[in-house]
């Protein structure tokens, strides 16, 4: 055949297939709609019915990229969201290209330890093949069983796309379980179709994951070559990077608040079979600023150790509210110290050695809790803001020495301390004139002379200066502190940033 008009009753199905396949390979036909325009004059006979599905499959393989393997039988949910069915043959259709879909969810996963494993086993091809089979075969089958499209990228990166928040999250958890030494979830063998024998050989690896989607009017773009782009992809990638920042040594899943909300709605509408046996919780991780966007984030809690975070979620939420309200005069400091105290009461017993003024001592949870409470009292009751902020700096230094101290809490502590340093610097500037005003009325004549001479001798000067400071009334201190906060209010910011600035 040289033209579709050459088709006759004697033309074989193979001739028709060859003609159309060549047009597809030469990119004269790129979509199913274009294909149907080409074959519009043909009778809908057995040859037509035999050839069209095969040509459609060829179009999918060549032009659909990430979605090249989907079909309405295996992936009915995602098919419904990303394919425009043909009006005549609804089992076929064209891939949508620029979408704002509310029911598409994207997971970006990164496998920690992949490079190390490959380097360690570079001369052991069977081990490398085993890991490749787990990723290319086992994980693909797990995703397929939950109607989720799976693709491996750049060795250790994986992409999931599904039409259900529950489905994508279930697959993510099962992928984490695949690379865990011990079974993490209470699931049946059919749902966890792993090659469990490999776990004896395969070293434990961790996964950082970010899941986004489910939000109306967020672009989800399928490029001409079938690659994925748009806001949903970018957000999922940023969340994955954020999870990696917070937890490089264990698996972590972060999801956007929309995913959390839609997951909850899906479970209320029809409980998901995976999560009826594998209960999980979500921890409010506040707002994270990425490049050009700000996203409300939740961490997925799925282990007993993770669940402990729920014990201080109230204090964490109080801190978010204090920051949002700009409560620098007292609310942010009080909320942060209350959170730190609660975290220290929640985490397992710790021991850290600190060296101060040449002396080394060991601190445990109770010591740090007491120091935290004393710092809080110094701030609230004594209104000694200078000492309280110096104590906060010391406390944050202690927390830095605690292995696996809640990274989000520590990140907020550092960010808040940074802003309070600015406040303290301005406070010190404002309090200097107040102290100088006290010199004639508070210090006797001989001490006034010493004070002036003491300017040249720091130790005496500081002692006398401290004496003057102690004569300031609580009202004077409170008014001065408030005026400093008011003057700096617009410049104070505790936004948590992640990734490239």
N, C-alpha and C positions, 0 to 999 in steps of 0.2 A: 504494500500500500504506500502510495506517495501522498494521498490526500484522503480525508474522511469520505469524500464522494466516491472513492474507489471501492468502498465497502459494498459487497453483494451477498446474496444468499449462499454463495460458495466460499466466502472468506472465513478462514478458520479463526478460532478463538486465539490461537498463538499469533497469527498475523496481526490481529487487532491489538493484542497486548504489546507486541513488539513495536508497532507504530506509535501507540500512546506512550509507552515507556521511553522511547527515544525523544518524544516531545517533552516529557518530564525532565529527562537528563539534560536536555539542551535548554531547559528553563523557559520553554515556550508555554508550558503549562506549569503553574506554581501553586494553584489552589484547587480545591474540589469544585468550586463554582466554575472556574475556567474549564475544568475537565468536562463538566456537564454541558457547558456551552459547545464544546467541541463535538460531543457525542449526541447532541440534541436530535439530529436527523435519524439516528439509528433506532431500529426496533428494539423493544424491551424483551429480548428473547433469552434463551439459555446462554448464548455466547456473551451477551451483554452482562448478564448476571454473574458469569464466571470471571469476566475480565475486570469489571469496575472495582470490586473489593480489592483485587490485587494491585491495581493502579493507585487506589486510595492509600493502601499500606505503603507503597513506594513514596507517595507524596509525604506521608507522615514521617517516614524514616529520613527523608532528605531535608524537609523544610520545617518540621515541628520542633526540632532541637530538644529541649528539656522534656517536652511532652510526646516525643516520638513513639513511645511504647504504650500510650494509653489507648483504651478502647472502652466503649460503653458497658461492656460486660464486666471487665476487671476493675475499672475505676468509675463506677456510675456517678459518684458524688462529684468528683473533680471534672469529669466529662461534662456534666450539666453546667458547671460554672465557666469553663474556658472554651467550649466549642459551640459554634452556631450551627445547629442541624440544618441540613439541606431540606428545602420544602418538599421535594419529591422523595428522596431517600434519607429518612431521618436518622438512620443508623450511621450515616456519614455526615461530614460537614467541614467547616473551615475553622481554623484556630483564631480565636479573638486575639487582637494584637495590643490594643491600648485600652485597658480596663480600669474601672473603678468599682471593684466587686467587694461586697461586704462579707462574702462567705468564702474567701480564700485566705489560707494561713500558711506562712512560710517559716520554716525552721532552718537556721544555719548552725551546723555543729562542727566543732573542731576536736580532733582526737589527739590528746596529749600523749607523748611517748612514742608516737609513730616513727619519727625520724630516728630516735634513739634505738628503737627496735630494729629498724632497717640497717642502721650502721652496725649494730651488734651482730646481726645475722647476715651480713652482706655476702658471706661465703657459704651460706646455707640456703640454697634456693628453695628447698622444701618448706622451710619456715616462712620465707617470704611469700611463697605461693599460698600457704595456709592462711596467712593474714589477708592476702588479697581475696581469697575465696570467701572468707568471713564477710568482708566488706561488700564484695561484688555480688555474692550469691545469698548469704544468710540475711544480711541487712535488707537487701532488695526484697526478699520474700517476706520478711517481717513487715516492711512498709506496705507491700502489696496487700497483705492480709487485712490491713486496716484502711485500704482505699487511699493510701498516701503514695505520691510519686517520689521516688528516691533517686538521687544522682550523686555520684562521687566526683569531687573536684580537687585537683592539685594534691593528690595523695591522701592527705589527712583531713580534708574539708568535705563535709557532706551537706546536701541541700534536700529539704523535705518540703513538699507542697501538698496540702490537703484542703478539703472543703469543710472540715470540722476541727474546732479547737481541741476537742477530746481526742480525735484520731491522731493529730500531729503530736500532741503531748504524750499519748500512749506509746507511739513509735519512738519518740525521743527517750523515754524511760527504759524501753526495752533495749535500745542501742547501748545505753549506759550499762544496763545489766549484762549485756553480751560481753563487755570488756571488764567486768568486775570479777574478782576471784570468788567471791561468795554471792550466792543468789540474793539479790536485794529486795525482790518483790514477791509477794504471795500470789503467783499466777499459775495457771495450769500449763501443762507441757505443750498443748496445742498452740496457746497464745505465745508462749516463749519458745518458739521453734529454733533454738540455738543448737549449735554443735557443741554440746556441753563437754564432750571429751576433750575438746581443744583447750578448755579452761585450765586443765592440768598443765599444759605446755605453755600456753600464752601468758605472758606476764600481764599484771593488772595495768590497765590504762584508764585514764580519766577523760571525761568529755565536758567541754564548756559549750553551752547551747543558748541561743536566743531565738525567741518565737514572737512573731508579730503578725498583724492582719486582722481581718474581721471588722474593719472600720470603713464606713462609707466614705466615698470620695477620696480615698487614698490611692494614688496611681499604682497599678500593677501592670507593667509593660512587658509584652512578649515581643522581642525584637524580630527583625526579618529572618535572622538565622535561628530563631527559636530560643535565644538566650533570655534570661530574666533581668528586669531592671525596674526602677521606680521606687517610690517611698516605702513600700512594704519590705522589699528586699534590703534597702539601705537600713531600715530600722532593725530588722532581724540581725543583720551583720553587726550593727553597733551594739546590740544587746549581747551578742555572742562575745564580742571583744570586751565588753564590760564584765561579763561573767568570768572571762579569763583573767582580767585585772584583779577581781576580788578573790578568786580562788584558782590559783595556778596548780595546786597540788591535789585537788579533789574535784569531783564532778559538780557542776552547778548549772541550773537552768534559770534563766531570767525571761519573763514574758511581759509584754505590754499590758497595761491595765485593761485594754479592750479585750485581749485574749482571756485574761482572768474573768472578766465580766461575762463574756460569751461562753466560756467553759461552764461557769456556774449556771447560766441559763439552759445550756444543753443538758446538763445533768438533771435539772429540775424537770425538763420536758420529757426526757427519756434517758434513764440512767445508763451510762456506758458500761458494757460488760467488763472492760478492763478495770475501771475505777470502782466498780462495786466490790472487787476483791483486793484492790490496791488503793486504799484511801491516801490522799495527799492533802496538804494544806498549802496556803499561800501566805507569804510574809510581805507586808507593804514596805517596799524599799524606796519610797519617795519618788522625787522627780530627778531625772538624770539629763543633763544637757549634753547633746552631741553636736556635731558640726551643723549648725543651722536649724536644729530641731530640739525640742524638749519633750521627754517622754516620761509618763508615769509608769513605774516599774514594780513588778512583784516577783519575788523569788519563790520557786517551787520547792516545797519541803516534802521529802519523801523518805528520810531515814529518821530513826529515833533521835540521833544526835541533832539533826536539823530541827526537829520539832521543839527543841528547847528554846529556840528563838521566840516562839509564841509567848513565852513567859515574860518577855520584855517588849512585846509589840506595842503595848499601850504607851510605855515610856517613849518608844521611838516615834509613835504618832504624835505624842505631845510635843516632841522636839520639832517635828515638821511644822506643826501649827504655830509654835513660837517663832520659828524662822519666817514662816509666811506672814505672820503679823508684825515682824520687825521688832520683837520685844527684847531689844538689846539692853535695856536698863536693868532687867532682872530675869525675865521669862526664859530667854535662851540659855543663860548661864545655869539657872536652876534646873531646867529640863535636861541639859546635857549632863550635869552632875548626877541627877536622879537616874538617868539612863545608864551611866557608867557604873553606878552603885548596883543597879539591878543586874547588869550583865556580869559583874564580878560575883554576885550571889548565885548566878545561874551556871556559869561555866565550871568544869571540873577543877579540882584542887591544883593550884599552880605554886611554883617557887621560883623567884627570880633573885639574883644577886645584884645589888646596886652598890656602887662606891661613891661616897660623898665625903669630901674633905679628908681624903686619905683613909677613910674607914669603910670596910665592906660589910654589908649586912644582908640578911636574907628576908625577903618579904613574901608573905602568903596572902591568900584572898582577904582574910580578915584584916590584915594590916592595911591593905589598899582600900578596903571599904571604910575603915576608920579614917584614913587620910582624906578620902573623898568626902565623908560627912563633915570632918573638921573644916575642910575648904568651903563647903556649902554654908556652914555656920559663920565662918569668917566673912563671907559675902553677904549673907542675909541679915544676920544678927549684929555682928560687929561693924558691918559696913566698911570693912577695911578692904577696899577694892584692889588696892595695890598688892597686898599680901595674897588675896584670893587669886588674883591673876598669875602671880608668881607661882603659887601652889598648883594652879591649873597646868602651867607649863611643865612643872616637875611631874605631875600626875600623868600627863600625856607621854612624857619620856618613859615613865614606868610601863605604861600600856604598850609602848613600842617593843618592849622586851618580852612580852607575853606571847608565846607561840600560838597562832590561830585565834588570837583575840578577835572578836567580831570585826571583820575588816570594814564594814559599812559604818559602824559606830566609831571606829578609830579614824576613818576618813572625815567624818563630820567633826570629830574632836579637833583634828588638825586644822580644818577649814575655819572652825569657830575661833580657835586659839589665834589664828592668823589675823582675824578681824579684831579680836580683843586687844591684840598687841597695838594696833593702830589707835584704838580707843585709849589704851593706857598711856601711849606717848602723848596724846593730846591732853589727857587728864593731868599728866605730870607738868605739862606746860602751863595749864590753867591754875594748878595748885601752887606753883612757885610764888606768884604775887601774893596769894593768900598767906603763905608762910612768912614772907617778908613783912607783911603788914603786922604780924604778931610780934616781931622782934622788939619794938619799943615798949609794948605793954606787958609782955610775958617774961622776958629775960631781964634779970637785974643788971645793973650797970657793968659789973665785972664780967658777967657772962656775955653781955653784948660785945664787949671788947674781945673776949675769946671767940665769939661767933665770927666777928669780922676777921680776926686773925686765922680762924679755923677754915676760912675759905681757901687758905693756902695749905691747910692740913686736912686732908679728906676725912680722916677718922673722927677727929673732934667735931668737924663741921657736920658730918652725917648724924652724929649722936645728938647734937644740939638741934639740928634740923628735925630729927624725929621727935624730939621733945615738943617742938613747936607744932608739928603735925598733930600730935595727940591732943592738943588744945582745941582743934577745930571741932565744932559741934556737929552732931549727927545731921542736923538740918543743913549746915553749910556744906558738908560732904555730899549729902543727897542732892542738893540743888546743883552743885558743881558737876557731879556725875551725870545728872539728867541733862544739863546744858551741853556737856561734851557729846553725849549720845545724839541729842537733837542736831548738833552741828555736823555730825558725821553720818546721819541716818541714810542719806541718799547714796553714800559711797560704800556702805556695808553690803556684802553679798556672800551668801553661803551656798551658791549653786554648785552642785557636784558635777564636774565635767568628766567626760570619758573620751578616749581615743584622740584623734588628731584635733587640735584646736583650730 
